[in-house]
Amino acid sequence: MSLTPRVDSCRCDHECQLKTSWSPSNPGRRFYGCKIKKDKGGCNYFRWFHDEFPSQANRVIWGLLNKVKAFEEETGEIVSPGRLTRAWIMLMVVLSW
């Protein structure tokens, strides 16, 4: 068994990019997509990276995102992407237990 995740190729025959959804129904859910935008001639390839998150995970993620947004509005300080990444990793570790 390989520890390296399989990377899809899209219909354009390019290696797909692993992206993150921030839609209300799938916050933080990873997916493969064509690296060329559809309006630039891409094929609009799409496939989820993992199975669907449990609804509890979605509620936790949205709660955390709302807290970050409230903090940013209150302090006028933008939370750095690195700080969010660390929080995201910690959340995934907790949810995986």
N, C-alpha and C positions, 0 to 999 in steps of 0.2 A: 504494500500500500504506500503510495506516494504522499508526502506531506505538502507537496506543491499543488496548489489548486489548479484545476484545469481551466485554461483560458479559452473562451469561445472565439471562433472566427465568424464574422458577420457575412451577410450576403454580398458585401463589397469585397470580400476576401481580405479584410483587415483584421488584426487582432483587436478584440473588443476591449473597451475600457470598463473597469469596475467603478461604478458611480454610486452615490447615495441619494435615496429619495427623501425629500422633506415635505411630502404631501401630508395632509391631515390623516389620511387613512393608512399611510405606511411610513411614518417618520423614522429615519435612521436605517431603513431597510436597504440593503445593498442589491445592486442589479448590474448585469452586463448590458452595455449599449454600444451601438456603432459609434466610433470616435469621430466620425464626420457628421456634422449636424445635417438634419434632413433638408433644410433650405439651402445647404451647400452641396447637395447631391448624395448625401448619405442614405443608407437603406432603412433607417429607423429600427434596426434590430433591437430586441429586448428579451431578456430572460432573467428571472430572479436568481440571485446568488444562493440564498438559503430559503428554507420553508418560511411560511408566514410567522411573524412574531406573535406570541400570545398577547391577548388583549391587555393583560396586566402590564406587560412590557411597554406597550403603546401608551398607556396612561402614565406610567412612570416617566417615559421619555418626554411626553408633552408637558408634564408637570415641571420637569427640570428645565426644559426650554423656556417655559413661561417665567420661571424664577430668574433665569439668566437675562431674559428680556427686561423684566422688572428691575433687576439690579442695574442693568445698563441705563435704563431710563432714569432711575433714581440718582445714580452717581455721575451720569454723563460719560462713563468710562466704558470702552468697548472691551469685552472679554476676548483675550487672544485665542486664536485657533488652537495653539498648543495646549492651552489650559483646558479648552473644551475637549480636545482629543484625549487628554489624560482622564477627564471625568467620564467620557464615553467608554474608555477601556475599563475603568473601574466598574461602571454600571454593567458592562457585558460580563465581567468576571463574577459579579454578584448574581446576575441572572442565570449564569451557567451552573451555579451550585444547585 
